[in-house]
Amino acid sequence: MGAVRCAPRHQKNKRRWAGGGNVRLLRYADDFVLLWNGTKQGAQALKERFTVFLQDELHLELSAEKTLVTHADEGFDFLGFHARRVSGCGKPVLIIRPSRRSVQRFREQVRALTDRATLSWDAESLVTHLNLYLRGWGYYFHYCNFARIAASLDRFVWGRVLYWLCKKHRCGARKTWVQYVKRVGGRKVIAVLVKRGRLLPVAHLSDIKVQRYPQYRRIPHPYLVADS
């Protein structure tokens, strides 16, 4: 079999000049987004066609809660990210950040880890569990614009960890600060003392470097190239 390719650019332009639109499908497992650059009426018609296709061919139904038709300038959520088009430098720019729901879930999980229910743990166990979650969350989102959100969430984590330590040792904030806030690498961190005098600091989301996808190099599409 030969390679399966997208429609040539001139065909896409021809549809646009005729007042039509082009569609692109973004899919991960059973979650998908249809990107359409035609009219709103065309987007509604496309949604109806997909609804019928899913029902007739795959025996699936669209989730009424998650399915909507929205403009790119208003943005949309997908796989925990929020994508929105904004105007910048004379041309549209796509901004992708963690969605509000993702940030809310992050806060809820950190609260759960630093709740009174975990006071039976020692400080090392708390930081170990917390660091696993922080790094996992941070590296999931480190391909998008999350630097400002990361700094805000780092402050939130600090407050929750200091709160937990105060409750754990039944002491005031000043004593907790003196015991656990250390200067490492020229900056202050919350750290616990572990074996052999080693310090285990609470991870910072802002330490995770944002990685950009290359904008001008085509990345092979695994679903569009078939084995020959």
N, C-alpha and C positions, 0 to 999 in steps of 0.2 A: 504494500500500500504506500502511496505517496503521502507527502505532508499535507495536512489540512490547514489552510491559511485563512486569515481574516480577509474581508472584502478590500480590494485595492483602494487607495486614498481617493483616486479620481471618481470611483463609484460613490463613495461617501459624500464627496463634494457635490456630485450631481444630484443626489437626493436632497441635500441641503438647499441647493439653488432652486429645486422644484418645490420648496416649501415643506419638505418632509423632515425626517430626523433619522438618527442612527442610534443603535442601542448596543450596550456592552454589558455582559453578565459577569458579576463578581460573585464567586461562590466559595464557601467553606462548609463541608458536610451538608447539612440541610438548611444552612443560613445563606441567603443570597441577596444581592442588591442589583437592580437594573438601572444603569445610567443611560439617560435619554436626553438628547439635545434638540428635540422637537417641541411641539406645542403641549400645553397642559392637557388638551383634549386627547392628543395622541398618547400621552402618558396614561390617562385613564383607560383608553382603549387597550393599551399594552397590558395593563394590570388585569383587565377582564380576560384577555386572551390567555395570559399565564394561569389565571384561576381555572379556566376551563381545561387547559392542558394538564395541570396538576391533578385535577379531579378525574379526567377521562383516562389519562395515560399512566399516572403513578398512584392514583387513588389517595391523594393527599389534599388537605385543605389549608389555605393560607390562614395564618393567625390574624384575627381581626385586631388584636391588641398591638401586634408588632408591624402590621402592614399599613403603609401610608404612602401618599404621593406628596412629595415636598420639593421645594426649589433648592438648588445647590447653595444659594445665598443664605437660606435658613438652616441648612445643615441636616445631617442624619446620623444616627448611631448604628455602628456595625461592629460586632465582635469586641465590644467594650471600648471602641474608639468613637470619637465624634469628629466627623469630617464636615468642613464648611468652606465655601468659596468666598474670598474677600478681595476687594480691589486694592492693588498695591503696585506702585511704580508704573502706572499706566496700563497694567494688564492684570487679569484675575490671578489670584494665588490660592492654592489649596492649603488650608490649615487643618492639621489633624492633631487632636489632643485626646487624652483619656476622657471618656464620657462622664457626666455628672454621676450617673449610676455607679460607674466603676470607682470613682473617688469616694462615694458614699459607702460602698461595700468595703473599701480599704479601711476607712475610719471604723466601721463596725467590727471588722476583723481585729484591728489593733486594740480596740476597746475590749473585745472578748479576751485577747491574750493578756491584757493588763487589768483584768477585772479581779475582784476580791476572790473569785473562785479559783484563781491560780496562785494565791498567796502561799500555798503549800510548797510551791517550787522554790528552789534556791535561785539566786540572782543569775547565776551562769545558765541555768536551764531556760529562764525567761529570755535572756539575750540571744541564746542559741535558736530558740523557736522563732523569736521575732526576726532575727536576721535572715533566716530561711525564707520567711514570708516577704520581707522587704526586698530582698534581692530578686526573688521570683517575680514579684509584681513590677519592680523597676525594669528588669531586663525584658519583660513582655512589652513594655511601653517605650523602650529606649530608642525606637525608630521614629517616634513622633515628637511633636513640640510639647514636651512635658517638663522642661526645666523650671518654669515658674511654679507649676503645680507641685513639683518635687520639693522645692524649697519650702513651700507652705506646709506640705505634709511632714517634712522633717521636723518643723517646729511643733506640729501636733504630736508626733511620736515622742519627742523630748518631754513634753508635758505629761503624757500618759505614763512614760517610764518613771519619771520622777515621782509622780503620784503613787505608782505601784510600790516603789522603794520606800516611800514614806509610810505607807500602810504596812509593808512587810516588816519594817524595823520599828514601827510605832514611834517615829521621831519626826521632828520638824523639817521643813524644807531646807533650812540653812545647814543643818548637820548632814542631811542627805547630799546636798551639793558638795560640801567639803569632801565627803567620803568617795563619791562616785564620779564627779566631774573632773577629768584629767586633761592635761595639755599633751596632745600627741601630734607630732608633725607640724607644730606651730599653730595648732588650733585646739579649741576645747571640744571634748567629746565625753559622752557618758560611757564609762567602761567599768567592767568588773574584773577583779583579780582572780586568775585561775591558776592552774598548776605551774610550778617553777617560776612564779612571779610574773607570768605573762598577763598582759592586759587584753581583755576581749571587749572591744568597743561596739556600741550599737551602730549598725550600718546606716549610712546616709544615702537616701535616694539621689541626692544632688551629686554624689560622687560617681554615679553611673553615667558614662559619657554617651551623649546622644549620637546615634549613628544614622547618617543620611543614606537613602538609596540613591544610586547614580541616576541623574535625570536625563542624561543624553546618551545612555548606552542601553540598547534593547536587551532585556533579560529573557532568555528562552522560556516560552510558555509550555509547561508539561502536558497540557491538554490539547494543544494545537499542533503538536509534532508527533506523528505516529511512527512506529517502527517500520522500516522498509522491508 
